[in-house]
Structure formats: C-alpha cells, structure tokens
Amino acid sequence: MVYTLYGQGYSIRAIARMTGFDRRTVSKRLKEDKLLSRKPIVYKSKLDPYKESI
C-alpha cells in the first residue's frame, strides 16, 4: 500500500498520516528493494493449555 500511495504522488508524511505508520517506517519501507511481507505476531495466552477444559 505504501508503494502504491507513493506512486500516486503522496508525500511520506501524507502516507504516514493515512496508514498510521511512523514517517521513518514509511521511508524505510520505500528504501527496500523487495516488498517484504510482515508476519503478524502471535502471542501465546497463559490460558492456552486450559482452553479445552474451560
């Protein structure tokens, strides 16, 4: 999405406002050669071992 908005002529600050990312994050993503997908962080719950019995 960042690449698309930048290609449409939006500034880095405008992209940051629209996406909710920091300006530094947007500029860092634009400097990358490849489009890297980010994996969502999966947090384990303390209740995971007990969910079947609950």
N, CA, C and O atoms as a GROMACS GRO file, in nm:
protein
  216
    1MET      N    1   0.082  -0.117   0.000
    1MET     CA    2   0.000   0.000   0.000
    1MET      C    3   0.088   0.125   0.000
    1MET      O    4   0.054   0.225  -0.064
    2VAL      N    5   0.199   0.120   0.072
    2VAL     CA    6   0.288   0.235   0.078
    2VAL      C    7   0.344   0.266  -0.060
    2VAL      O    8   0.351   0.383  -0.100
    3TYR      N    9   0.382   0.163  -0.134
    3TYR     CA   10   0.436   0.183  -0.268
    3TYR      C   11   0.330   0.242  -0.361
    3TYR      O   12   0.361   0.328  -0.443
    4THR      N   13   0.209   0.197  -0.348
    4THR     CA   14   0.101   0.246  -0.433
    4THR      C   15   0.074   0.394  -0.407
    4THR      O   16   0.062   0.473  -0.501
    5LEU      N   17   0.064   0.431  -0.279
    5LEU     CA   18   0.038   0.570  -0.245
    5LEU      C   19   0.153   0.661  -0.288
    5LEU      O   20   0.131   0.772  -0.335
    6TYR      N   21   0.275   0.613  -0.271
    6TYR     CA   22   0.391   0.692  -0.312
    6TYR      C   23   0.394   0.708  -0.464
    6TYR      O   24   0.431   0.814  -0.515
    7GLY      N   25   0.356   0.604  -0.535
    7GLY     CA   26   0.349   0.610  -0.680
    7GLY      C   27   0.242   0.705  -0.730
    7GLY      O   28   0.253   0.760  -0.840
    8GLN      N   29   0.137   0.725  -0.649
    8GLN     CA   30   0.030   0.818  -0.686
    8GLN      C   31   0.067   0.963  -0.654
    8GLN      O   32  -0.010   1.054  -0.684
    9GLY      N   33   0.185   0.985  -0.594
    9GLY     CA   34   0.231   1.121  -0.571
    9GLY      C   35   0.215   1.172  -0.429
    9GLY      O   36   0.243   1.289  -0.402
   10TYR      N   37   0.172   1.088  -0.337
   10TYR     CA   38   0.159   1.131  -0.198
   10TYR      C   39   0.296   1.142  -0.134
   10TYR      O   40   0.387   1.066  -0.167
   11SER      N   41   0.311   1.236  -0.041
   11SER     CA   42   0.437   1.252   0.029
   11SER      C   43   0.448   1.147   0.140
   11SER      O   44   0.350   1.081   0.175
   12ILE      N   45   0.568   1.135   0.194
   12ILE     CA   46   0.590   1.038   0.301
   12ILE      C   47   0.507   1.074   0.424
   12ILE      O   48   0.451   0.986   0.490
   13ARG      N   49   0.498   1.202   0.454
   13ARG     CA   50   0.418   1.246   0.569
   13ARG      C   51   0.269   1.217   0.547
   13ARG      O   52   0.201   1.175   0.641
   14ALA      N   53   0.220   1.238   0.427
   14ALA     CA   54   0.080   1.210   0.399
   14ALA      C   55   0.051   1.061   0.409
   14ALA      O   56  -0.054   1.020   0.460
   15ILE      N   57   0.143   0.979   0.360
   15ILE     CA   58   0.127   0.834   0.369
   15ILE      C   59   0.126   0.791   0.514
   15ILE      O   60   0.048   0.705   0.554
   16ALA      N   61   0.214   0.850   0.595
   16ALA     CA   62   0.220   0.818   0.737
   16ALA      C   63   0.089   0.853   0.806
   16ALA      O   64   0.041   0.777   0.891
   17ARG      N   65   0.031   0.966   0.772
   17ARG     CA   66  -0.096   1.005   0.831
   17ARG      C   67  -0.208   0.910   0.790
   17ARG      O   68  -0.292   0.873   0.873
   18MET      N   69  -0.210   0.869   0.664
   18MET     CA   70  -0.318   0.782   0.614
   18MET      C   71  -0.309   0.641   0.670
   18MET      O   72  -0.411   0.582   0.704
   19THR      N   73  -0.188   0.588   0.680
   19THR     CA   74  -0.172   0.449   0.722
   19THR      C   75  -0.156   0.431   0.871
   19THR      O   76  -0.181   0.322   0.924
   20GLY      N   77  -0.115   0.537   0.940
   20GLY     CA   78  -0.092   0.526   1.084
   20GLY      C   79   0.049   0.481   1.118
   20GLY      O   80   0.081   0.462   1.236
   21PHE      N   81   0.134   0.464   1.017
   21PHE     CA   82   0.273   0.430   1.041
   21PHE      C   83   0.353   0.555   1.073
   21PHE      O   84   0.310   0.667   1.044
   22ASP      N   85   0.469   0.536   1.132
   22ASP     CA   86   0.559   0.647   1.156
   22ASP      C   87   0.626   0.687   1.025
   22ASP      O   88   0.639   0.605   0.934
   23ARG      N   89   0.667   0.814   1.014
   23ARG     CA   90   0.733   0.861   0.892
   23ARG      C   91   0.858   0.781   0.862
   23ARG      O   92   0.887   0.751   0.746
   24ARG      N   93   0.933   0.746   0.966
   24ARG     CA   94   1.056   0.671   0.946
   24ARG      C   95   1.027   0.531   0.893
   24ARG      O   96   1.102   0.478   0.810
   25THR      N   97   0.920   0.472   0.939
   25THR     CA   98   0.882   0.339   0.890
   25THR      C   99   0.845   0.345   0.743
   25THR      O  100   0.885   0.258   0.665
   26VAL      N  101   0.770   0.447   0.704
   26VAL     CA  102   0.730   0.462   0.564
   26VAL      C  103   0.854   0.480   0.476
   26VAL      O  104   0.865   0.415   0.372
   27SER      N  105   0.945   0.566   0.516
   27SER     CA  106   1.063   0.589   0.434
   27SER      C  107   1.153   0.465   0.430
   27SER      O  108   1.217   0.438   0.329
   28LYS      N  109   1.157   0.390   0.540
   28LYS     CA  110   1.236   0.267   0.543
   28LYS      C  111   1.179   0.164   0.447
   28LYS      O  112   1.254   0.094   0.379
   29ARG      N  113   1.048   0.152   0.442
   29ARG     CA  114   0.983   0.057   0.351
   29ARG      C  115   1.005   0.098   0.206
   29ARG      O  116   1.020   0.012   0.119
   30LEU      N  117   1.006   0.227   0.178
   30LEU     CA  118   1.026   0.272   0.040
   30LEU      C  119   1.169   0.250  -0.006
   30LEU      O  120   1.194   0.237  -0.126
   31LYS      N  121   1.264   0.245   0.086
   31LYS     CA  122   1.404   0.224   0.050
   31LYS      C  123   1.437   0.077   0.025
   31LYS      O  124   1.540   0.046  -0.034
   32GLU      N  125   1.349  -0.014   0.070
   32GLU     CA  126   1.373  -0.156   0.049
   32GLU      C  127   1.360  -0.191  -0.099
   32GLU      O  128   1.273  -0.139  -0.169
   33ASP      N  129   1.448  -0.279  -0.145
   33ASP     CA  130   1.444  -0.323  -0.285
   33ASP      C  131   1.325  -0.414  -0.311
   33ASP      O  132   1.255  -0.399  -0.412
   34LYS      N  133   1.301  -0.506  -0.221
   34LYS     CA  134   1.192  -0.602  -0.239
   34LYS      C  135   1.078  -0.566  -0.145
   34LYS      O  136   1.098  -0.505  -0.040
   35LEU      N  137   0.961  -0.605  -0.184
   35LEU     CA  138   0.845  -0.587  -0.100
   35LEU      C  139   0.839  -0.706  -0.004
   35LEU      O  140   0.802  -0.816  -0.043
   36LEU      N  141   0.876  -0.683   0.120
   36LEU     CA  142   0.879  -0.790   0.219
   36LEU      C  143   0.748  -0.790   0.296
   36LEU      O  144   0.702  -0.687   0.344
   37SER      N  145   0.689  -0.906   0.307
   37SER     CA  146   0.566  -0.916   0.384
   37SER      C  147   0.602  -0.933   0.531
   37SER      O  148   0.701  -0.999   0.564
   38ARG      N  149   0.524  -0.876   0.615
   38ARG     CA  150   0.548  -0.884   0.758
   38ARG      C  151   0.453  -0.986   0.818
   38ARG      O  152   0.333  -0.986   0.789
   39LYS      N  153   0.508  -1.074   0.900
   39LYS     CA  154   0.426  -1.175   0.965
   39LYS      C  155   0.361  -1.114   1.089
   39LYS      O  156   0.426  -1.040   1.163
   40PRO      N  157   0.235  -1.144   1.111
   40PRO     CA  158   0.173  -1.096   1.233
   40PRO      C  159   0.231  -1.169   1.354
   40PRO      O  160   0.261  -1.288   1.347
   41ILE      N  161   0.245  -1.098   1.462
   41ILE     CA  162   0.300  -1.157   1.584
   41ILE      C  163   0.186  -1.231   1.655
   41ILE      O  164   0.080  -1.173   1.682
   42VAL      N  165   0.209  -1.357   1.685
   42VAL     CA  166   0.110  -1.438   1.754
   42VAL      C  167   0.155  -1.454   1.898
   42VAL      O  168   0.260  -1.513   1.925
   43TYR      N  169   0.077  -1.402   1.989
   43TYR     CA  170   0.110  -1.412   2.130
   43TYR      C  171   0.040  -1.531   2.191
   43TYR      O  172  -0.077  -1.557   2.162
   44LYS      N  173   0.111  -1.603   2.275
   44LYS     CA  174   0.051  -1.716   2.344
   44LYS      C  175  -0.016  -1.668   2.471
   44LYS      O  176   0.034  -1.580   2.541
   45SER      N  177  -0.129  -1.726   2.499
   45SER     CA  178  -0.202  -1.693   2.619
   45SER      C  179  -0.164  -1.788   2.730
   45SER      O  180  -0.126  -1.902   2.705
   46LYS      N  181  -0.172  -1.741   2.853
   46LYS     CA  182  -0.145  -1.828   2.967
   46LYS      C  183  -0.254  -1.934   2.981
   46LYS      O  184  -0.235  -2.038   3.045
   47LEU      N  185  -0.370  -1.906   2.921
   47LEU     CA  186  -0.482  -1.998   2.932
   47LEU      C  187  -0.487  -2.102   2.822
   47LEU      O  188  -0.573  -2.189   2.824
   48ASP      N  189  -0.397  -2.095   2.725
   48ASP     CA  190  -0.397  -2.190   2.613
   48ASP      C  191  -0.400  -2.336   2.657
   48ASP      O  192  -0.476  -2.413   2.599
   49PRO      N  193  -0.323  -2.379   2.756
   49PRO     CA  194  -0.329  -2.520   2.794
   49PRO      C  195  -0.463  -2.562   2.855
   49PRO      O  196  -0.496  -2.680   2.857
   50TYR      N  197  -0.540  -2.465   2.903
   50TYR     CA  198  -0.665  -2.496   2.972
   50TYR      C  199  -0.789  -2.466   2.891
   50TYR      O  200  -0.900  -2.486   2.942
   51LYS      N  201  -0.776  -2.418   2.770
   51LYS     CA  202  -0.892  -2.377   2.691
   51LYS      C  203  -0.988  -2.492   2.661
   51LYS      O  204  -1.109  -2.471   2.652
   52GLU      N  205  -0.935  -2.611   2.645
   52GLU     CA  206  -1.023  -2.726   2.617
   52GLU      C  207  -1.112  -2.756   2.736
   52GLU      O  208  -1.228  -2.794   2.717
   53SER      N  209  -1.062  -2.742   2.855
   53SER     CA  210  -1.142  -2.774   2.974
   53SER      C  211  -1.232  -2.659   3.015
   53SER      O  212  -1.328  -2.679   3.089
   54ILE      N  213  -1.202  -2.539   2.968
   54ILE     CA  214  -1.286  -2.424   3.002
   54ILE      C  215  -1.403  -2.426   2.913
   54ILE      O  216  -1.489  -2.339   2.922
   0.00000   0.00000   0.00000
